[in-house]
């Protein structure tokens, strides 16, 4: 080796490689699948782009990703624009992303689908949370642009249907940077002051980009937490927003929302007249029917005939009562005879008829049951079945040997 060797430090070599990469790949589009995605607490996003054979580290700094419409996560196919450079500390080349979009579908459409799926899992679209729209609201709040066609259409319809309604407009921007936050703040303010019965939130039709404020999460959550019933009126029939799904009712246009929020005054008056007429006819018919029944009762129903019927009914009841009393008397008479028979069988007089007698000690006329109760010379009265006699005691036998 004849020449002097050129020896680089690591930092020098790194700077040269970095310069070559930045000069050669200063503006480049690259597609791939996101993997190893990390949203750092600093706000920066780190991930890798890969295909079936290779992988490259990528970074999306906070200042760039703050306006990102869709959610980055592993598995999404994306197209990135940026520059390739070297991360000096690790000596590792990586892609510094300046713009990113989903492959095959627009960023806004993907963001819409992602947010819709997430809010659906949280229950924000659940019909059980929908509040009924009041039938005849006295004050209607409107959240929309003060210069757009939407407010003009709403006021025209409301004036035609019910001219004496009170309208409260909260003007907001309905598209562009910060519009979603204004709409959400307006909804919260209406709920804070609680001076309206129902809210119409919306705007006229437009592209997905024009309507995007009504697809923002901040608006969806403001509608969900509102205590005041909300009708979402965004765009035309072909458009559907996140706000439409969360609101208590959805109207295809602002004009349709105005028609839905309040019934037509003349229509209500016609219904009242119709109800009054039907009620009047029903009452007249009922009165005629009662009069007819009364006439039939007065002229066809002789009062004396009614009295005779009641008298006949009384006679029937008396006959039934007498029959029951006779039956009861027979039952009691039978019981009485049974008891008399039992008493007769147990009567001492009945025993005398079988040859027995009763001896009474005189003069006390006490029944003698034992020989020891008598004395020689005492008088006794003996009662037989056929009469009685008086005798004098001449001998007493206490052992029963002198008995008959």
FIMARNU-592043 format. One record per residue (C-alpha): x, y, z; residue number from 1; residue in one letter; chain. Coordinates in steps of 0.25 Angstrom, whole numbers. Layout:
BEGIN
{X X | Y Y | Z Z | i NUM | aa A | ch A}
...
REM end
This chain:
BEGIN
{X 0 | Y 0 | Z 0 | i 1 | aa X | ch A}
{X 6 | Y 13 | Z -5 | i 2 | aa X | ch A}
{X -4 | Y 23 | Z -1 | i 3 | aa X | ch A}
{X -8 | Y 28 | Z 13 | i 4 | aa X | ch A}
{X -19 | Y 21 | Z 19 | i 5 | aa X | ch A}
{X -32 | Y 29 | Z 22 | i 6 | aa X | ch A}
{X -38 | Y 25 | Z 35 | i 7 | aa X | ch A}
{X -52 | Y 29 | Z 39 | i 8 | aa X | ch A}
{X -58 | Y 30 | Z 53 | i 9 | aa X | ch A}
{X -71 | Y 24 | Z 55 | i 10 | aa X | ch A}
{X -78 | Y 37 | Z 55 | i 11 | aa X | ch A}
{X -71 | Y 42 | Z 42 | i 12 | aa X | ch A}
{X -76 | Y 29 | Z 35 | i 13 | aa X | ch A}
{X -90 | Y 30 | Z 41 | i 14 | aa X | ch A}
{X -91 | Y 45 | Z 36 | i 15 | aa X | ch A}
{X -86 | Y 41 | Z 22 | i 16 | aa X | ch A}
{X -96 | Y 29 | Z 21 | i 17 | aa X | ch A}
{X -107 | Y 38 | Z 27 | i 18 | aa X | ch A}
{X -104 | Y 49 | Z 16 | i 19 | aa X | ch A}
{X -104 | Y 38 | Z 5 | i 20 | aa X | ch A}
{X -117 | Y 33 | Z 10 | i 21 | aa X | ch A}
{X -124 | Y 46 | Z 11 | i 22 | aa X | ch A}
{X -119 | Y 51 | Z -3 | i 23 | aa X | ch A}
{X -123 | Y 38 | Z -10 | i 24 | aa X | ch A}
{X -136 | Y 36 | Z -2 | i 25 | aa X | ch A}
{X -141 | Y 50 | Z 1 | i 26 | aa X | ch A}
{X -155 | Y 48 | Z -4 | i 27 | aa X | ch A}
{X -160 | Y 34 | Z -5 | i 28 | aa X | ch A}
{X -173 | Y 26 | Z -5 | i 29 | aa X | ch A}
{X -173 | Y 13 | Z 2 | i 30 | aa X | ch A}
{X -184 | Y 3 | Z 5 | i 31 | aa X | ch A}
{X -184 | Y -8 | Z 15 | i 32 | aa X | ch A}
{X -191 | Y -15 | Z 27 | i 33 | aa X | ch A}
{X -190 | Y -8 | Z 41 | i 34 | aa X | ch A}
{X -184 | Y -17 | Z 52 | i 35 | aa X | ch A}
{X -178 | Y -14 | Z 66 | i 36 | aa X | ch A}
{X -187 | Y -1 | Z 67 | i 37 | aa X | ch A}
{X -184 | Y 7 | Z 79 | i 38 | aa X | ch A}
{X -190 | Y 21 | Z 83 | i 39 | aa X | ch A}
{X -180 | Y 27 | Z 92 | i 40 | aa X | ch A}
{X -184 | Y 35 | Z 104 | i 41 | aa X | ch A}
{X -177 | Y 47 | Z 97 | i 42 | aa X | ch A}
{X -187 | Y 46 | Z 86 | i 43 | aa X | ch A}
{X -177 | Y 40 | Z 76 | i 44 | aa X | ch A}
{X -181 | Y 28 | Z 68 | i 45 | aa X | ch A}
{X -171 | Y 16 | Z 66 | i 46 | aa X | ch A}
{X -174 | Y 4 | Z 57 | i 47 | aa X | ch A}
{X -168 | Y -4 | Z 46 | i 48 | aa X | ch A}
{X -172 | Y -6 | Z 31 | i 49 | aa X | ch A}
{X -171 | Y -20 | Z 26 | i 50 | aa X | ch A}
{X -174 | Y -29 | Z 14 | i 51 | aa X | ch A}
{X -171 | Y -43 | Z 12 | i 52 | aa X | ch A}
{X -156 | Y -42 | Z 12 | i 53 | aa X | ch A}
{X -152 | Y -29 | Z 18 | i 54 | aa X | ch A}
{X -154 | Y -19 | Z 30 | i 55 | aa X | ch A}
{X -151 | Y -5 | Z 32 | i 56 | aa X | ch A}
{X -152 | Y 3 | Z 45 | i 57 | aa X | ch A}
{X -161 | Y 16 | Z 44 | i 58 | aa X | ch A}
{X -165 | Y 28 | Z 52 | i 59 | aa X | ch A}
{X -176 | Y 38 | Z 52 | i 60 | aa X | ch A}
{X -174 | Y 50 | Z 61 | i 61 | aa X | ch A}
{X -184 | Y 56 | Z 69 | i 62 | aa X | ch A}
{X -185 | Y 69 | Z 61 | i 63 | aa X | ch A}
{X -188 | Y 61 | Z 49 | i 64 | aa X | ch A}
{X -198 | Y 50 | Z 55 | i 65 | aa X | ch A}
{X -207 | Y 60 | Z 63 | i 66 | aa X | ch A}
{X -216 | Y 62 | Z 50 | i 67 | aa X | ch A}
{X -216 | Y 47 | Z 47 | i 68 | aa X | ch A}
{X -231 | Y 43 | Z 44 | i 69 | aa X | ch A}
{X -230 | Y 28 | Z 46 | i 70 | aa X | ch A}
{X -224 | Y 19 | Z 56 | i 71 | aa X | ch A}
{X -211 | Y 12 | Z 54 | i 72 | aa X | ch A}
{X -209 | Y -2 | Z 59 | i 73 | aa X | ch A}
{X -202 | Y -15 | Z 55 | i 74 | aa X | ch A}
{X -207 | Y -22 | Z 42 | i 75 | aa X | ch A}
{X -212 | Y -9 | Z 35 | i 76 | aa X | ch A}
{X -206 | Y -8 | Z 20 | i 77 | aa X | ch A}
{X -202 | Y 6 | Z 18 | i 78 | aa X | ch A}
{X -195 | Y 15 | Z 8 | i 79 | aa X | ch A}
{X -184 | Y 25 | Z 15 | i 80 | aa X | ch A}
{X -177 | Y 37 | Z 9 | i 81 | aa X | ch A}
{X -165 | Y 42 | Z 16 | i 82 | aa X | ch A}
{X -150 | Y 41 | Z 15 | i 83 | aa X | ch A}
{X -140 | Y 31 | Z 19 | i 84 | aa X | ch A}
{X -129 | Y 35 | Z 29 | i 85 | aa X | ch A}
{X -120 | Y 29 | Z 39 | i 86 | aa X | ch A}
{X -122 | Y 29 | Z 54 | i 87 | aa X | ch A}
{X -108 | Y 33 | Z 59 | i 88 | aa X | ch A}
{X -108 | Y 26 | Z 73 | i 89 | aa X | ch A}
{X -111 | Y 12 | Z 67 | i 90 | aa X | ch A}
{X -106 | Y 14 | Z 54 | i 91 | aa X | ch A}
{X -119 | Y 9 | Z 48 | i 92 | aa X | ch A}
{X -126 | Y 14 | Z 36 | i 93 | aa X | ch A}
{X -141 | Y 17 | Z 37 | i 94 | aa X | ch A}
{X -152 | Y 24 | Z 30 | i 95 | aa X | ch A}
{X -157 | Y 37 | Z 35 | i 96 | aa X | ch A}
{X -171 | Y 38 | Z 32 | i 97 | aa X | ch A}
{X -177 | Y 51 | Z 28 | i 98 | aa X | ch A}
{X -190 | Y 46 | Z 22 | i 99 | aa X | ch A}
{X -198 | Y 33 | Z 23 | i 100 | aa X | ch A}
{X -211 | Y 27 | Z 18 | i 101 | aa X | ch A}
{X -217 | Y 14 | Z 18 | i 102 | aa X | ch A}
{X -216 | Y 5 | Z 5 | i 103 | aa X | ch A}
{X -228 | Y 2 | Z -2 | i 104 | aa X | ch A}
{X -238 | Y 11 | Z 6 | i 105 | aa X | ch A}
{X -238 | Y 26 | Z 9 | i 106 | aa X | ch A}
{X -232 | Y 30 | Z 22 | i 107 | aa X | ch A}
{X -245 | Y 37 | Z 26 | i 108 | aa X | ch A}
{X -253 | Y 25 | Z 23 | i 109 | aa X | ch A}
{X -244 | Y 16 | Z 31 | i 110 | aa X | ch A}
{X -245 | Y 26 | Z 42 | i 111 | aa X | ch A}
{X -260 | Y 25 | Z 41 | i 112 | aa X | ch A}
{X -260 | Y 10 | Z 42 | i 113 | aa X | ch A}
{X -251 | Y 9 | Z 53 | i 114 | aa X | ch A}
{X -258 | Y 20 | Z 62 | i 115 | aa X | ch A}
{X -271 | Y 14 | Z 59 | i 116 | aa X | ch A}
{X -267 | Y 0 | Z 63 | i 117 | aa X | ch A}
{X -260 | Y 5 | Z 76 | i 118 | aa X | ch A}
{X -273 | Y 13 | Z 80 | i 119 | aa X | ch A}
{X -282 | Y 2 | Z 77 | i 120 | aa X | ch A}
{X -274 | Y -7 | Z 86 | i 121 | aa X | ch A}
{X -276 | Y 3 | Z 97 | i 122 | aa X | ch A}
{X -291 | Y 4 | Z 95 | i 123 | aa X | ch A}
{X -293 | Y 18 | Z 89 | i 124 | aa X | ch A}
{X -302 | Y 13 | Z 78 | i 125 | aa X | ch A}
{X -310 | Y 4 | Z 87 | i 126 | aa X | ch A}
{X -325 | Y 7 | Z 85 | i 127 | aa X | ch A}
{X -328 | Y 6 | Z 100 | i 128 | aa X | ch A}
{X -321 | Y 19 | Z 102 | i 129 | aa X | ch A}
{X -330 | Y 27 | Z 92 | i 130 | aa X | ch A}
{X -338 | Y 37 | Z 98 | i 131 | aa X | ch A}
{X -352 | Y 40 | Z 93 | i 132 | aa X | ch A}
{X -355 | Y 53 | Z 86 | i 133 | aa X | ch A}
{X -365 | Y 62 | Z 93 | i 134 | aa X | ch A}
{X -378 | Y 63 | Z 86 | i 135 | aa X | ch A}
{X -380 | Y 78 | Z 86 | i 136 | aa X | ch A}
{X -367 | Y 85 | Z 90 | i 137 | aa X | ch A}
{X -368 | Y 99 | Z 94 | i 138 | aa X | ch A}
{X -354 | Y 103 | Z 92 | i 139 | aa X | ch A}
{X -345 | Y 97 | Z 81 | i 140 | aa X | ch A}
{X -330 | Y 98 | Z 81 | i 141 | aa X | ch A}
{X -322 | Y 98 | Z 68 | i 142 | aa X | ch A}
{X -307 | Y 95 | Z 67 | i 143 | aa X | ch A}
{X -302 | Y 99 | Z 53 | i 144 | aa X | ch A}
{X -296 | Y 109 | Z 44 | i 145 | aa X | ch A}
{X -303 | Y 123 | Z 45 | i 146 | aa X | ch A}
{X -300 | Y 125 | Z 30 | i 147 | aa X | ch A}
{X -303 | Y 111 | Z 24 | i 148 | aa X | ch A}
{X -315 | Y 106 | Z 17 | i 149 | aa X | ch A}
{X -318 | Y 97 | Z 28 | i 150 | aa X | ch A}
{X -323 | Y 108 | Z 38 | i 151 | aa X | ch A}
{X -331 | Y 115 | Z 27 | i 152 | aa X | ch A}
{X -338 | Y 101 | Z 23 | i 153 | aa X | ch A}
{X -341 | Y 98 | Z 38 | i 154 | aa X | ch A}
{X -347 | Y 112 | Z 41 | i 155 | aa X | ch A}
{X -356 | Y 112 | Z 29 | i 156 | aa X | ch A}
{X -362 | Y 98 | Z 32 | i 157 | aa X | ch A}
{X -364 | Y 102 | Z 47 | i 158 | aa X | ch A}
{X -371 | Y 115 | Z 43 | i 159 | aa X | ch A}
{X -380 | Y 108 | Z 33 | i 160 | aa X | ch A}
{X -384 | Y 97 | Z 43 | i 161 | aa X | ch A}
{X -384 | Y 105 | Z 57 | i 162 | aa X | ch A}
{X -382 | Y 120 | Z 56 | i 163 | aa X | ch A}
{X -382 | Y 123 | Z 71 | i 164 | aa X | ch A}
{X -370 | Y 113 | Z 75 | i 165 | aa X | ch A}
{X -358 | Y 119 | Z 81 | i 166 | aa X | ch A}
{X -345 | Y 116 | Z 74 | i 167 | aa X | ch A}
{X -331 | Y 117 | Z 81 | i 168 | aa X | ch A}
{X -319 | Y 117 | Z 71 | i 169 | aa X | ch A}
{X -305 | Y 113 | Z 76 | i 170 | aa X | ch A}
{X -296 | Y 117 | Z 64 | i 171 | aa X | ch A}
{X -284 | Y 108 | Z 61 | i 172 | aa X | ch A}
{X -275 | Y 105 | Z 50 | i 173 | aa X | ch A}
{X -279 | Y 92 | Z 44 | i 174 | aa X | ch A}
{X -266 | Y 88 | Z 36 | i 175 | aa X | ch A}
{X -251 | Y 91 | Z 37 | i 176 | aa X | ch A}
{X -241 | Y 91 | Z 48 | i 177 | aa X | ch A}
{X -248 | Y 92 | Z 62 | i 178 | aa X | ch A}
{X -262 | Y 91 | Z 57 | i 179 | aa X | ch A}
{X -264 | Y 78 | Z 64 | i 180 | aa X | ch A}
{X -260 | Y 84 | Z 78 | i 181 | aa X | ch A}
{X -270 | Y 96 | Z 75 | i 182 | aa X | ch A}
{X -281 | Y 86 | Z 73 | i 183 | aa X | ch A}
{X -278 | Y 78 | Z 85 | i 184 | aa X | ch A}
{X -277 | Y 91 | Z 94 | i 185 | aa X | ch A}
{X -291 | Y 96 | Z 88 | i 186 | aa X | ch A}
{X -298 | Y 83 | Z 92 | i 187 | aa X | ch A}
{X -291 | Y 83 | Z 106 | i 188 | aa X | ch A}
{X -296 | Y 98 | Z 108 | i 189 | aa X | ch A}
{X -310 | Y 95 | Z 104 | i 190 | aa X | ch A}
{X -310 | Y 84 | Z 115 | i 191 | aa X | ch A}
{X -303 | Y 93 | Z 125 | i 192 | aa X | ch A}
{X -314 | Y 104 | Z 124 | i 193 | aa X | ch A}
{X -325 | Y 94 | Z 121 | i 194 | aa X | ch A}
{X -335 | Y 104 | Z 115 | i 195 | aa X | ch A}
{X -339 | Y 96 | Z 102 | i 196 | aa X | ch A}
{X -348 | Y 83 | Z 101 | i 197 | aa X | ch A}
{X -341 | Y 77 | Z 89 | i 198 | aa X | ch A}
{X -328 | Y 80 | Z 80 | i 199 | aa X | ch A}
{X -326 | Y 79 | Z 65 | i 200 | aa X | ch A}
{X -311 | Y 77 | Z 62 | i 201 | aa X | ch A}
{X -307 | Y 77 | Z 48 | i 202 | aa X | ch A}
{X -303 | Y 84 | Z 34 | i 203 | aa X | ch A}
{X -306 | Y 82 | Z 20 | i 204 | aa X | ch A}
{X -300 | Y 72 | Z 11 | i 205 | aa X | ch A}
{X -286 | Y 70 | Z 6 | i 206 | aa X | ch A}
{X -274 | Y 61 | Z 4 | i 207 | aa X | ch A}
{X -268 | Y 52 | Z 14 | i 208 | aa X | ch A}
{X -258 | Y 63 | Z 17 | i 209 | aa X | ch A}
{X -269 | Y 74 | Z 19 | i 210 | aa X | ch A}
{X -277 | Y 65 | Z 28 | i 211 | aa X | ch A}
{X -265 | Y 60 | Z 36 | i 212 | aa X | ch A}
{X -268 | Y 69 | Z 49 | i 213 | aa X | ch A}
{X -280 | Y 60 | Z 51 | i 214 | aa X | ch A}
{X -271 | Y 48 | Z 51 | i 215 | aa X | ch A}
{X -262 | Y 52 | Z 62 | i 216 | aa X | ch A}
{X -262 | Y 45 | Z 75 | i 217 | aa X | ch A}
{X -263 | Y 58 | Z 83 | i 218 | aa X | ch A}
{X -277 | Y 61 | Z 76 | i 219 | aa X | ch A}
{X -282 | Y 47 | Z 78 | i 220 | aa X | ch A}
{X -279 | Y 47 | Z 93 | i 221 | aa X | ch A}
{X -286 | Y 60 | Z 95 | i 222 | aa X | ch A}
{X -298 | Y 55 | Z 88 | i 223 | aa X | ch A}
{X -298 | Y 42 | Z 97 | i 224 | aa X | ch A}
{X -297 | Y 50 | Z 110 | i 225 | aa X | ch A}
{X -307 | Y 60 | Z 106 | i 226 | aa X | ch A}
{X -320 | Y 60 | Z 115 | i 227 | aa X | ch A}
{X -327 | Y 67 | Z 105 | i 228 | aa X | ch A}
{X -333 | Y 59 | Z 93 | i 229 | aa X | ch A}
{X -325 | Y 61 | Z 80 | i 230 | aa X | ch A}
{X -329 | Y 60 | Z 66 | i 231 | aa X | ch A}
{X -317 | Y 58 | Z 57 | i 232 | aa X | ch A}
{X -319 | Y 65 | Z 43 | i 233 | aa X | ch A}
{X -306 | Y 64 | Z 35 | i 234 | aa X | ch A}
{X -306 | Y 64 | Z 20 | i 235 | aa X | ch A}
{X -315 | Y 56 | Z 11 | i 236 | aa X | ch A}
{X -321 | Y 42 | Z 11 | i 237 | aa X | ch A}
{X -308 | Y 36 | Z 5 | i 238 | aa X | ch A}
{X -300 | Y 41 | Z 16 | i 239 | aa X | ch A}
{X -298 | Y 35 | Z 30 | i 240 | aa X | ch A}
{X -290 | Y 40 | Z 41 | i 241 | aa X | ch A}
{X -286 | Y 35 | Z 55 | i 242 | aa X | ch A}
{X -295 | Y 46 | Z 60 | i 243 | aa X | ch A}
{X -307 | Y 40 | Z 53 | i 244 | aa X | ch A}
{X -304 | Y 27 | Z 61 | i 245 | aa X | ch A}
{X -302 | Y 33 | Z 74 | i 246 | aa X | ch A}
{X -314 | Y 43 | Z 74 | i 247 | aa X | ch A}
{X -328 | Y 39 | Z 79 | i 248 | aa X | ch A}
{X -333 | Y 41 | Z 65 | i 249 | aa X | ch A}
{X -327 | Y 43 | Z 51 | i 250 | aa X | ch A}
{X -333 | Y 52 | Z 40 | i 251 | aa X | ch A}
{X -328 | Y 51 | Z 26 | i 252 | aa X | ch A}
{X -328 | Y 66 | Z 25 | i 253 | aa X | ch A}
{X -330 | Y 78 | Z 33 | i 254 | aa X | ch A}
{X -343 | Y 81 | Z 27 | i 255 | aa X | ch A}
{X -348 | Y 66 | Z 31 | i 256 | aa X | ch A}
{X -343 | Y 69 | Z 45 | i 257 | aa X | ch A}
{X -351 | Y 81 | Z 46 | i 258 | aa X | ch A}
{X -363 | Y 73 | Z 41 | i 259 | aa X | ch A}
{X -361 | Y 62 | Z 51 | i 260 | aa X | ch A}
{X -358 | Y 71 | Z 64 | i 261 | aa X | ch A}
{X -372 | Y 78 | Z 64 | i 262 | aa X | ch A}
{X -385 | Y 74 | Z 58 | i 263 | aa X | ch A}
{X -393 | Y 83 | Z 48 | i 264 | aa X | ch A}
{X -401 | Y 92 | Z 56 | i 265 | aa X | ch A}
{X -413 | Y 92 | Z 46 | i 266 | aa X | ch A}
{X -412 | Y 77 | Z 46 | i 267 | aa X | ch A}
{X -413 | Y 76 | Z 61 | i 268 | aa X | ch A}
{X -425 | Y 86 | Z 60 | i 269 | aa X | ch A}
{X -432 | Y 77 | Z 50 | i 270 | aa X | ch A}
{X -429 | Y 65 | Z 59 | i 271 | aa X | ch A}
{X -435 | Y 72 | Z 71 | i 272 | aa X | ch A}
{X -448 | Y 76 | Z 62 | i 273 | aa X | ch A}
{X -449 | Y 61 | Z 58 | i 274 | aa X | ch A}
{X -448 | Y 56 | Z 72 | i 275 | aa X | ch A}
{X -458 | Y 66 | Z 77 | i 276 | aa X | ch A}
{X -468 | Y 62 | Z 66 | i 277 | aa X | ch A}
{X -466 | Y 47 | Z 69 | i 278 | aa X | ch A}
{X -468 | Y 50 | Z 84 | i 279 | aa X | ch A}
{X -480 | Y 58 | Z 81 | i 280 | aa X | ch A}
{X -486 | Y 47 | Z 73 | i 281 | aa X | ch A}
{X -483 | Y 36 | Z 83 | i 282 | aa X | ch A}
{X -489 | Y 44 | Z 94 | i 283 | aa X | ch A}
{X -502 | Y 47 | Z 86 | i 284 | aa X | ch A}
{X -503 | Y 32 | Z 82 | i 285 | aa X | ch A}
{X -501 | Y 28 | Z 97 | i 286 | aa X | ch A}
{X -512 | Y 38 | Z 101 | i 287 | aa X | ch A}
{X -521 | Y 33 | Z 91 | i 288 | aa X | ch A}
{X -519 | Y 18 | Z 95 | i 289 | aa X | ch A}
{X -521 | Y 21 | Z 110 | i 290 | aa X | ch A}
{X -534 | Y 29 | Z 106 | i 291 | aa X | ch A}
{X -539 | Y 17 | Z 98 | i 292 | aa X | ch A}
{X -536 | Y 7 | Z 109 | i 293 | aa X | ch A}
{X -543 | Y 17 | Z 119 | i 294 | aa X | ch A}
{X -556 | Y 17 | Z 111 | i 295 | aa X | ch A}
{X -556 | Y 2 | Z 109 | i 296 | aa X | ch A}
{X -555 | Y 1 | Z 124 | i 297 | aa X | ch A}
{X -566 | Y 11 | Z 127 | i 298 | aa X | ch A}
{X -576 | Y 7 | Z 117 | i 299 | aa X | ch A}
{X -574 | Y -8 | Z 115 | i 300 | aa X | ch A}
{X -570 | Y -11 | Z 130 | i 301 | aa X | ch A}
{X -583 | Y -10 | Z 139 | i 302 | aa X | ch A}
{X -578 | Y -7 | Z 153 | i 303 | aa X | ch A}
{X -589 | Y -15 | Z 159 | i 304 | aa X | ch A}
{X -584 | Y -27 | Z 151 | i 305 | aa X | ch A}
{X -570 | Y -25 | Z 157 | i 306 | aa X | ch A}
{X -577 | Y -24 | Z 171 | i 307 | aa X | ch A}
{X -584 | Y -37 | Z 169 | i 308 | aa X | ch A}
{X -571 | Y -44 | Z 164 | i 309 | aa X | ch A}
{X -564 | Y -40 | Z 177 | i 310 | aa X | ch A}
{X -576 | Y -45 | Z 185 | i 311 | aa X | ch A}
{X -576 | Y -58 | Z 178 | i 312 | aa X | ch A}
{X -561 | Y -59 | Z 181 | i 313 | aa X | ch A}
{X -564 | Y -56 | Z 196 | i 314 | aa X | ch A}
{X -574 | Y -67 | Z 196 | i 315 | aa X | ch A}
{X -564 | Y -77 | Z 190 | i 316 | aa X | ch A}
{X -554 | Y -73 | Z 200 | i 317 | aa X | ch A}
{X -564 | Y -75 | Z 212 | i 318 | aa X | ch A}
{X -568 | Y -88 | Z 207 | i 319 | aa X | ch A}
{X -553 | Y -92 | Z 206 | i 320 | aa X | ch A}
{X -551 | Y -87 | Z 220 | i 321 | aa X | ch A}
{X -563 | Y -95 | Z 225 | i 322 | aa X | ch A}
{X -558 | Y -108 | Z 218 | i 323 | aa X | ch A}
{X -544 | Y -106 | Z 224 | i 324 | aa X | ch A}
{X -550 | Y -104 | Z 238 | i 325 | aa X | ch A}
{X -559 | Y -116 | Z 238 | i 326 | aa X | ch A}
{X -547 | Y -124 | Z 233 | i 327 | aa X | ch A}
{X -539 | Y -119 | Z 245 | i 328 | aa X | ch A}
{X -550 | Y -121 | Z 255 | i 329 | aa X | ch A}
{X -551 | Y -136 | Z 250 | i 330 | aa X | ch A}
{X -536 | Y -138 | Z 252 | i 331 | aa X | ch A}
{X -537 | Y -132 | Z 266 | i 332 | aa X | ch A}
{X -549 | Y -140 | Z 270 | i 333 | aa X | ch A}
{X -542 | Y -153 | Z 266 | i 334 | aa X | ch A}
{X -530 | Y -149 | Z 275 | i 335 | aa X | ch A}
{X -540 | Y -146 | Z 286 | i 336 | aa X | ch A}
{X -547 | Y -160 | Z 285 | i 337 | aa X | ch A}
{X -533 | Y -166 | Z 286 | i 338 | aa X | ch A}
{X -529 | Y -159 | Z 298 | i 339 | aa X | ch A}
{X -543 | Y -162 | Z 305 | i 340 | aa X | ch A}
{X -540 | Y -177 | Z 302 | i 341 | aa X | ch A}
{X -527 | Y -176 | Z 308 | i 342 | aa X | ch A}
{X -532 | Y -169 | Z 321 | i 343 | aa X | ch A}
{X -544 | Y -179 | Z 322 | i 344 | aa X | ch A}
{X -534 | Y -190 | Z 322 | i 345 | aa X | ch A}
{X -526 | Y -184 | Z 333 | i 346 | aa X | ch A}
{X -539 | Y -180 | Z 341 | i 347 | aa X | ch A}
{X -540 | Y -186 | Z 355 | i 348 | aa X | ch A}
{X -555 | Y -188 | Z 353 | i 349 | aa X | ch A}
{X -553 | Y -196 | Z 341 | i 350 | aa X | ch A}
{X -544 | Y -205 | Z 350 | i 351 | aa X | ch A}
{X -555 | Y -207 | Z 360 | i 352 | aa X | ch A}
{X -564 | Y -213 | Z 349 | i 353 | aa X | ch A}
{X -555 | Y -225 | Z 349 | i 354 | aa X | ch A}
{X -558 | Y -229 | Z 363 | i 355 | aa X | ch A}
{X -548 | Y -219 | Z 371 | i 356 | aa X | ch A}
{X -552 | Y -209 | Z 382 | i 357 | aa X | ch A}
{X -547 | Y -197 | Z 389 | i 358 | aa X | ch A}
{X -547 | Y -196 | Z 404 | i 359 | aa X | ch A}
{X -548 | Y -182 | Z 411 | i 360 | aa X | ch A}
{X -544 | Y -180 | Z 425 | i 361 | aa X | ch A}
{X -555 | Y -173 | Z 433 | i 362 | aa X | ch A}
{X -557 | Y -162 | Z 436 | i 363 | aa X | ch A}
{X -545 | Y -156 | Z 428 | i 364 | aa X | ch A}
{X -549 | Y -164 | Z 416 | i 365 | aa X | ch A}
{X -535 | Y -167 | Z 413 | i 366 | aa X | ch A}
{X -532 | Y -178 | Z 403 | i 367 | aa X | ch A}
{X -526 | Y -190 | Z 411 | i 368 | aa X | ch A}
{X -514 | Y -197 | Z 404 | i 369 | aa X | ch A}
{X -509 | Y -205 | Z 415 | i 370 | aa X | ch A}
{X -515 | Y -213 | Z 427 | i 371 | aa X | ch A}
{X -506 | Y -206 | Z 437 | i 372 | aa X | ch A}
{X -514 | Y -193 | Z 434 | i 373 | aa X | ch A}
{X -526 | Y -200 | Z 441 | i 374 | aa X | ch A}
{X -530 | Y -203 | Z 456 | i 375 | aa X | ch A}
{X -540 | Y -213 | Z 462 | i 376 | aa X | ch A}
{X -553 | Y -206 | Z 463 | i 377 | aa X | ch A}
{X -551 | Y -195 | Z 453 | i 378 | aa X | ch A}
{X -561 | Y -193 | Z 442 | i 379 | aa X | ch A}
{X -558 | Y -193 | Z 427 | i 380 | aa X | ch A}
{X -566 | Y -190 | Z 415 | i 381 | aa X | ch A}
{X -564 | Y -200 | Z 403 | i 382 | aa X | ch A}
{X -567 | Y -195 | Z 389 | i 383 | aa X | ch A}
{X -571 | Y -205 | Z 379 | i 384 | aa X | ch A}
{X -574 | Y -204 | Z 364 | i 385 | aa X | ch A}
{X -589 | Y -205 | Z 367 | i 386 | aa X | ch A}
{X -590 | Y -197 | Z 380 | i 387 | aa X | ch A}
{X -583 | Y -196 | Z 394 | i 388 | aa X | ch A}
{X -585 | Y -201 | Z 409 | i 389 | aa X | ch A}
{X -580 | Y -198 | Z 423 | i 390 | aa X | ch A}
{X -574 | Y -208 | Z 431 | i 391 | aa X | ch A}
{X -566 | Y -210 | Z 445 | i 392 | aa X | ch A}
{X -553 | Y -216 | Z 446 | i 393 | aa X | ch A}
{X -553 | Y -228 | Z 455 | i 394 | aa X | ch A}
{X -540 | Y -235 | Z 451 | i 395 | aa X | ch A}
{X -527 | Y -230 | Z 444 | i 396 | aa X | ch A}
{X -518 | Y -240 | Z 436 | i 397 | aa X | ch A}
{X -504 | Y -234 | Z 433 | i 398 | aa X | ch A}
{X -498 | Y -246 | Z 426 | i 399 | aa X | ch A}
{X -509 | Y -248 | Z 416 | i 400 | aa X | ch A}
{X -512 | Y -263 | Z 420 | i 401 | aa X | ch A}
{X -527 | Y -260 | Z 423 | i 402 | aa X | ch A}
{X -529 | Y -253 | Z 410 | i 403 | aa X | ch A}
{X -539 | Y -259 | Z 400 | i 404 | aa X | ch A}
REM end
